[in-house]
Amino acid sequence: MTDSFDPRTHHASPDELAGRVIAITGASDGLGRAVALACARHGASVILIGRSEAKLEKVHGEIAAAAAAAAGSAGGPEAAIGVLDLERALAPDYDRLAQALDKRYGRLDGLLHNAGLLGTLAPIEHYDVPTWCRVLHVNVTAAFALTQVLLPLLKRSADASVVFTSSSVGRRGRAYWGAYAVSKFALEGLSQVLADELEGTSVIRVNTLNPGRARTAMRRHAYPAEDVASVPSPETLTGPYIALLGPASRGITGGAFDAQGSASAAARAPGAEAPPEVSSSRSSSPPSSRA
């Protein structure tokens, strides 16, 4: 990790991610969808992971249409769909996804964990225990399980990156954010542990990124009275994700970064950034292509 790297200041080239295979969870909506479209636009083969096959097919279609419409372009790499229910998936479901990716690509160059649940905003004293367990499972345990099963594919890459979507409430606790905040603290810890384990033994780098305020369904749920027009759209926040998933961040690992704010605003600034839009999945099946 170097103090000079800041993903907010990176300007990606049109083919920044050319030849890379990148998997994104929560790819059907919000930030996940926006980053998936941006990755494809910059040349990556994107694996769309989420719970709703219908929504993933829509994003898949958007990627295909954008590639076909690109001026002077023969079209980019075709995206793939991997339907995975992060709340209900069992070990065989994760194994099937990994095996399908292995068969189709033989490696994985990037893994963005964007899926998750908000849960409820309530004091710890009154927090619903089943909701707590559900949020921790989807946001932390499922991310751990998916990372673990995909590590062999990441190790085959010549330059791999794992990015966990974090939050300001996962870097400094705030009242009433309950299981969501605790889950983001856990992801920060998971990222640091994994980065330390892999540094010097592989080419895999591991970092977290706090997207900050974003115009998503989760944001609206957390702040129902907020003026939506005052919140940045997900499409305006994809740059730092491209920087961390691509070659610009080569050698940078164990970091905790922000997608918004000035370069002098530390990643640990408390702020009022709300969580990103994320989604889990309902059923499990290997990735497939959609023309």
C-alpha positions in Angstrom: 0.0 0.0 0.0 1.3 3.4 -0.9 -0.1 6.7 0.4 0.2 8.4 -3.0 -2.4 6.2 -4.8 -5.9 7.7 -4.9 -8.5 6.0 -7.1 -10.5 9.2 -7.3 -7.8 11.0 -9.4 -7.3 8.2 -11.9 -8.5 8.8 -15.5 -9.1 5.4 -17.2 -8.2 4.8 -20.8 -10.9 3.4 -23.1 -9.3 0.0 -23.1 -8.3 0.1 -19.4 -9.7 -3.3 -18.7 -9.3 -5.0 -22.0 -8.7 -8.7 -21.7 -9.7 -8.9 -18.0 -12.4 -11.1 -16.6 -14.3 -9.4 -13.7 -17.1 -10.8 -11.6 -19.5 -8.4 -9.8 -22.0 -9.3 -7.2 -25.2 -7.2 -6.9 -24.9 -6.4 -10.6 -28.6 -6.1 -11.3 -29.2 -2.7 -9.8 -27.6 0.6 -8.6 -23.9 0.7 -8.2 -23.3 -2.9 -9.2 -25.1 -2.3 -12.5 -23.3 0.9 -13.1 -19.9 -0.6 -12.4 -20.7 -3.6 -14.6 -21.6 -1.4 -17.5 -18.4 0.7 -16.9 -16.2 -2.4 -16.8 -17.7 -3.7 -20.0 -17.3 -0.2 -21.6 -13.6 -0.3 -20.7 -13.1 -3.7 -22.4 -13.7 -6.3 -19.6 -15.5 -9.6 -19.8 -18.0 -9.1 -17.0 -19.7 -11.9 -15.0 -23.0 -10.5 -13.6 -23.9 -12.1 -10.3 -27.2 -11.4 -8.5 -30.4 -13.0 -7.4 -32.8 -12.0 -10.2 -32.1 -13.6 -13.5 -34.6 -11.3 -15.2 -32.7 -8.2 -13.9 -29.4 -9.6 -14.8 -30.6 -10.4 -18.3 -31.6 -6.7 -18.7 -28.1 -5.6 -17.7 -26.6 -8.2 -20.0 -28.7 -6.7 -22.8 -27.6 -3.2 -22.0 -23.9 -4.3 -22.2 -24.5 -6.0 -25.5 -26.4 -3.0 -26.9 -23.7 -0.6 -25.8 -21.0 -2.7 -27.4 -22.9 -2.9 -30.7 -23.6 0.8 -30.7 -20.0 1.8 -30.0 -18.8 3.8 -33.0 -16.1 2.1 -35.0 -16.2 -0.9 -32.8 -16.8 -4.5 -33.7 -18.3 -5.0 -30.2 -16.8 -5.8 -26.9 -16.5 -9.1 -25.0 -19.8 -10.8 -24.2 -21.0 -10.7 -20.6 -22.1 -13.8 -18.6 -24.8 -14.3 -16.0 -24.3 -16.2 -12.7 -27.5 -16.4 -10.7 -26.6 -16.9 -7.1 -28.7 -16.5 -3.9 -26.2 -15.1 -1.3 -28.8 -15.6 1.4 -29.7 -19.2 0.7 -26.8 -20.6 -1.4 -25.1 -23.7 -0.1 -21.6 -25.0 -0.8 -22.6 -26.8 -4.0 -24.0 -23.6 -5.4 -20.7 -21.8 -4.9 -18.9 -24.7 -6.3 -21.0 -24.8 -9.5 -20.4 -21.1 -10.1 -16.6 -21.5 -9.7 -16.6 -24.6 -11.9 -18.6 -22.8 -14.6 -16.2 -19.8 -14.5 -13.2 -22.1 -14.6 -14.6 -23.9 -17.7 -15.4 -20.7 -19.6 -12.5 -18.4 -18.6 -9.9 -20.5 -16.8 -9.1 -17.5 -14.5 -10.5 -14.5 -12.8 -8.8 -11.0 -12.9 -11.2 -9.1 -10.7 -13.9 -9.7 -8.0 -16.1 -6.9 -6.8 -18.2 -7.6 -3.7 -21.1 -5.2 -4.0 -24.1 -7.3 -2.9 -25.5 -6.9 0.5 -28.4 -6.0 2.8 -29.2 -2.9 4.8 -31.4 -4.6 7.4 -33.1 -2.1 9.8 -32.0 1.1 11.4 -32.5 0.5 15.1 -30.7 0.6 18.5 -28.7 -2.5 19.4 -30.9 -2.9 22.5 -33.9 -3.5 20.2 -32.3 -5.0 17.1 -34.2 -8.0 15.7 -31.9 -11.0 16.1 -33.0 -12.9 12.9 -32.5 -9.7 10.9 -29.0 -9.3 12.4 -28.1 -12.9 11.4 -29.5 -12.4 7.9 -27.5 -9.2 7.3 -24.3 -10.6 8.7 -24.7 -13.8 6.6 -25.3 -12.0 3.3 -22.8 -9.1 3.8 -19.9 -11.0 5.4 -20.2 -14.8 5.4 -21.4 -15.0 1.7 -18.6 -12.6 0.6 -16.1 -14.8 2.5 -17.4 -18.0 0.9 -17.5 -16.6 -2.6 -14.0 -15.2 -2.2 -12.7 -18.5 -0.9 -14.1 -20.6 -3.7 -12.9 -18.2 -6.4 -9.3 -17.7 -5.0 -7.9 -20.6 -7.2 -9.2 -18.7 -10.3 -7.8 -15.4 -9.0 -4.4 -17.0 -8.4 -4.2 -17.9 -12.1 -4.4 -14.3 -13.1 -1.3 -12.3 -13.9 -2.8 -9.3 -12.1 -5.8 -9.9 -9.9 -7.9 -7.5 -7.7 -10.5 -8.1 -5.1 -12.6 -5.1 -4.0 -15.0 -5.1 -1.1 -17.7 -2.4 -1.1 -17.5 -0.7 2.3 -19.2 2.3 4.0 -18.3 5.2 6.2 -20.3 3.5 9.0 -17.9 0.5 8.7 -14.9 2.7 9.5 -16.4 4.7 12.3 -19.5 3.4 14.0 -22.7 5.4 14.1 -25.7 4.9 16.3 -28.6 2.8 14.9 -26.8 1.4 11.9 -26.7 -1.9 13.7 -25.9 -5.1 11.7 -25.1 -3.1 8.5 -22.3 -1.1 10.2 -21.0 -4.2 12.0 -21.0 -6.1 8.7 -18.9 -3.4 7.0 -16.4 -3.3 9.9 -16.1 -7.1 9.4 -15.5 -6.6 5.6 -12.8 -4.1 6.4 -11.2 -6.8 8.7 -11.6 -9.5 6.1 -10.0 -7.4 3.5 -7.0 -6.6 5.7 -6.5 -10.2 6.7 -6.8 -11.5 3.2 -4.5 -8.8 1.9 -1.8 -9.7 4.5 -2.1 -13.4 3.7 -1.7 -12.9 0.0 0.9 -10.2 -0.1 4.2 -11.5 -1.2 2.8 -14.9 -2.1 0.5 -14.0 -5.0 -0.3 -11.2 -7.4 -3.8 -10.7 -5.8 -4.4 -7.3 -4.3 -7.3 -6.7 -1.9 -8.8 -3.4 -1.0 -12.1 -1.8 0.2 -13.9 1.2 -1.4 -16.5 3.3 0.3 -18.7 4.7 -2.5 -20.3 7.4 -0.4 -23.7 8.9 -1.1 -25.3 7.3 -4.2 -28.8 7.5 -5.8 -29.9 4.0 -5.1 -32.9 2.1 -3.6 -30.9 1.4 -0.5 -30.1 5.0 0.0 -33.8 5.9 -0.4 -34.7 3.3 2.2 -32.2 4.7 4.7 -33.0 8.4 3.9 -36.6 8.5 2.7 -37.0 12.3 3.1 -33.8 13.2 1.2 -33.9 15.2 -2.0 -33.0 12.5 -4.5 -31.7 15.1 -7.0 -29.0 16.1 -4.5 -27.4 12.7 -4.5 -24.9 11.6 -7.1 -26.0 8.9 -9.6 -24.2 5.6 -9.5 -22.9 6.3 -13.0 -20.8 9.2 -11.7 -19.0 7.0 -9.1 -17.6 4.2 -11.2 -14.1 5.7 -11.8 -12.5 4.6 -8.5 -13.9 1.1 -9.1 -12.2 1.0 -12.5 -9.0 2.2 -10.9 -9.0 -0.5 -8.2 -10.1 -3.3 -10.5 -7.6 -2.4 -13.3 -3.9 -2.1 -13.7 -3.7 1.4 -12.1 -3.8 -0.2 -8.7 -1.2 -2.8 -9.3 0.8 -3.4 -6.1 -1.7 -1.5 -4.0 -3.2 -3.8 -1.3 -4.7 -3.6 2.2 -6.1 -0.2 1.5 -9.4 1.5 2.5 -10.4 4.0 -0.1 -13.2 6.5 -0.8 -15.0 7.2 -4.0 -16.0 10.7 -3.0 -14.5 13.6 -1.1 -11.2 15.4 -1.5 -7.9 13.6 -1.6 -7.1 15.1 1.8 -10.3 13.5 3.3 -9.1 10.3 4.9 -10.8 7.1 4.3 -11.7 7.0 8.0 -13.6 10.3 7.9 -17.0 9.7 9.6 -19.1 11.6 7.1 -22.7 10.8 6.3 -22.2 8.6 3.4 -25.0 6.0 3.1 -24.6 2.5 1.9 -24.6 1.6 -1.8 -27.4 -0.1 -3.6 -26.8 -3.8 -3.5 -28.7 -7.0 -4.2 -28.5 -10.6 -3.3 -29.9 -13.5 -5.3 -32.7 -16.0 -5.2 -31.6 -19.1 -7.0 -28.3 -20.6 -8.2 -27.1 -21.6 -11.6 -23.9 -21.5 -13.6 -23.1 -18.4 -15.6 -24.6 -18.3 -19.1 -24.4 -16.1 -22.1 -27.2 -14.0 -23.5 -27.0 -12.9 -27.1 
